[in-house]
Amino acid sequence: MIVARGLTKDYDAKRAVDELTFTVEPGVVTGFLGPNGSGKSTTMRLILGLDAPTAGTVTVNGCAYRDHPAPLREVGALLEARSVHPGRSAYSHLLGLARSHGLPKRRVDEVIDLVGLAGVARRRSGTFSLGMGQRLGIAAALLGDPETLVLDEPVNGLDPEGIHWIRELMKGLARQGRTVFVSSHLMSEMALTAEHLIVIGRGRLIADTSMADFLEQASPRLVHVRTPQEERLRALLTRRDVGVVERDRGLEVRGLTAEQVGELAAEHGVVLHELAPQQVSLEQAFMELTHDRVEFSSEERKAA
Amino acid sequence: MSAHGPAERLPRLRAGGRVDQLHVLAFEWTKLRSVRSSAWSLFLAVLFVIGIAGIAAYVQIHHYPSEQALRANVHPLPLSLAGVQLGQLAIGVLGVLTITAEYSTGMIRSTLAAVPKRLPVLWAKALVYAVVTGLLMVPSAIAAFFLAQAVLSTRHVSLAFGAAGVTRAVAGAGLYLVVVALFGLGLGALVRNTAGGIATFTGIMFVLPPLLDVLPASWNRAASPYLPLNAGESIMQIQPGPHLAPWVGLGVFAAYAAVAIALAALLLVRRDV
């Protein structure tokens, strides 16, 4: 469990993280979503004590990260940039980390096998592809069999098979009752793995909600209709105070479901040639949400 | 939903595990021995210290063919320790690198995430590198001495290891290199950047002494012996000169290293990574 209270971080004059308060619960994958530069990586560094907060606190499994006698047993972290000496082999990198906690050598082989690096573990990690580097980072995160995982953009650089693998891994770790906190700037990626979402923009909390609620709220009702009686349908719709625009030789109706539009047409004997609910991409919804909030907050500041 | 996904295949870890100074020492030792640059730098240091002594002795006996000329112009002790000059560059630079390479590669994030109290990392780095340097450099200095004496003795010029101050000066050369290692490490930890660290180290060690020549002679004479390089090298002197007493000099140099490491420790716990 990760608990942030009023977490704030300034770099010189720039506020990177702005009074974040949230709780990451065990047993589910929690997505940490925000555009690039929104403060995700900073928040993760604050969790791990790599950076000190300007104000506020963050605890992991009950206390500050640095106060745990065996931090790697509590939190496994995959950090954004590579955090490995390229001249050292994957095996030696992991062995060193294991030594720091007095963990058995055998543990190093276990995590190497799990992430599929057994064949290249003795090679210098500088020769690794981006995907292999990610797998090494994940091996390091799992080394201490931690209760909590903090993964910064874990799918970066992975091939499709690797992406599938990491999704399964994260879901499995959550099923085992662990806390899994995973950042991404891709809404579509989160939609496939996360059950809970924490969304930030410009360092501020925008949403802390279940994935189901977020999707519900984010996708507006949008229907594409084609009819030979366009004028008549348009008149019926405008009376109901919904948005109607002409698009693709038909009408785009905003604010009603396809069912509602179909029923309305049937009721008034309007012939329909096409009736299609339009999917707003999750990406789009997420962008609009973060964009709006960001605009809003800067407007707010101007007013104040 | 697969019941045997990757997470389920990962064996659980029963053993406790915890971070303590001993474990962090093992961590730092593992790191030091697992990159090639450490082995190369240490190998070069050994090669310089021993090889240059041999070469210097060989060159001198050919330059001064007569025993008398050799005796008049060459002192066997400084000749034996000529390689320390270059060896200290390799040792100091590796000292800087043991910490700055962590910053330049990002390894420092892994290190400090594993040891978030941070200070044990600095102590462990200093101890591991000092012990490794000592174990290699004290024997290397002694080997250099005997190699040079062996070459010189072909012309019946040589110095006994047991002669006054010689044991101290030769073994002291190895200890001097240990302090060089620590000074480099301390400066590296302060500056956190390889180029800056090496520039600072070489600047203080090798550029500062000639720079003092711009001072009035009396000031220069007063200050010069206290510079890190000059103070440290006192341990290798057996003849009277403008230097500090041998152990006092090494102590002064060690104090510089201690101050650098102490400042680095203060900043290490305060700075963001």
Interface residues (C-beta under 8 A of the other chain):
Chain A: R45 L48 G49 L50 D51 A52 Y65 R66 H68 P69 A70 P71 L72 R73 A77 L79 A81 R82 S83 V84 H85 P86 G87 R88 S89 S92 H93 L95 G96 L97 R99 S100 H101 G102 L103 P104 R107 E110 V111 L114 A140 L142 G144 D145 W165 E168 L169 M170 K171 G172 L173 R175 Q176
Chain B: M1 S2 G5 P6 A7 E8 R9 L10 P11 R12 L13 A15 G16 G17 R18 V19 D20 H23 V24 A26 F27 W29 T30 K31 S34 V35 R36 S37 A101 E102 T105 G106 M107 I108 R109 S110 L112 A113 A114 V115 P116 K117 R270 D272 V273
